Amino acid sequence: MVRRLEAQMAAEHGADTPAYWRAMSERLHAYLASPRFKSVAGPDSAQCDEAARRAYGWLVRVAAAYRALAATSVSS
């Protein structure tokens, strides 16, 4: 999913640009808020499987990294 999104955002914003990093962060956060991860982040989190929890945690870190890249590029 992330590789497909990276290709799409690179086509729209150019690769490794502030707009690309910002778009990746926004899209990943939107995906994390989707019904796919509702049970991981919501009150039913104890009911979800370990693989879903690991995927959610990994995607949160990736989205945060893209957000940090975008923020760093704005202040430079």
C-alpha positions in Angstrom: 0.0 0.0 0.0 2.8 2.4 0.9 4.8 1.8 -2.3 1.7 2.3 -4.4 0.9 5.6 -2.6 4.5 6.7 -2.9 4.4 6.2 -6.7 1.1 8.1 -6.9 2.2 11.0 -4.8 5.6 11.2 -6.7 3.7 11.5 -10.0 1.5 14.3 -8.5 4.1 16.2 -6.5 7.5 15.1 -7.7 9.7 12.7 -5.7 11.3 13.9 -2.4 9.8 17.3 -2.4 8.2 19.1 0.5 4.8 18.8 -1.2 5.4 15.0 -1.7 6.3 14.5 2.0 3.3 16.6 3.2 0.9 14.7 0.8 2.3 11.3 2.0 1.8 12.2 5.6 -1.7 13.4 5.0 -2.7 10.4 3.0 -1.2 8.0 5.5 -3.0 9.7 8.4 -6.3 9.5 6.4 -5.6 5.8 5.8 -5.0 5.2 9.5 -8.3 6.9 10.3 -10.1 4.6 7.8 -12.4 1.7 8.9 -9.5 -0.7 8.1 -7.9 0.4 11.4 -10.9 1.4 13.4 -10.5 -1.6 15.7 -6.8 -0.9 16.3 -7.2 2.7 17.3 -10.6 2.6 18.8 -12.2 1.3 22.0 -12.2 -2.3 20.6 -8.4 -2.3 20.3 -8.1 -5.3 22.7 -10.1 -7.3 20.2 -7.8 -6.8 17.1 -5.0 -9.2 16.1 -1.3 -8.7 16.6 -0.6 -8.2 12.8 -3.1 -5.3 12.6 -1.5 -3.7 15.7 2.0 -4.0 14.1 0.8 -2.7 10.8 -0.9 0.3 12.5 2.2 1.1 14.6 4.5 0.9 11.5 2.2 3.1 9.5 2.0 5.7 12.3 5.8 5.8 12.4 6.1 6.2 8.6 3.5 8.9 8.6 5.3 10.8 11.4 8.6 10.5 9.5 7.0 12.1 6.4 5.5 14.8 8.6 8.9 15.5 10.1 10.5 15.7 6.6 7.8 18.2 5.5 8.2 20.3 8.6 12.0 20.3 8.3 11.9 21.5 4.7 9.6 24.4 5.6 11.9 25.8 8.2 15.0 25.5 6.0 
